[in-house]
Amino acid sequence: MDLLTYILIIIGLVFLFIRLLRIPIRVISKIILNSILGVCLLFTANFLSEIIDLRVEINSITILISILLGIPGILFLFIFKYFILK
């Protein structure tokens, strides 16, 4: 094979690699955005819930729940705190 064939194969493989990475990058960026929003909502809800003395401790477990579950996770944390731990 000559040099032109190798260059075309490399360009094709690079194009295929970029094409395959395009979809997961969208998924990863969506996960990162949801994670940031979940943590921000946890801190905001925790700040606002001081009025009724229903504060959820911020630790690695509560942050992980808010990242993975989002708004339902934050609601779960506050319901769990109110009914189970109080």
Secondary structure, DSSP 4 states (H G I P E B T S, - for coil): --HHHHHHHHHHHHHHHHHHHHHHHHHHHHHHHHHHHHHHHHHHHHHHGGGGT-PPP-SHHHHHHHHHH-HHHHHHHHHHHHHT--
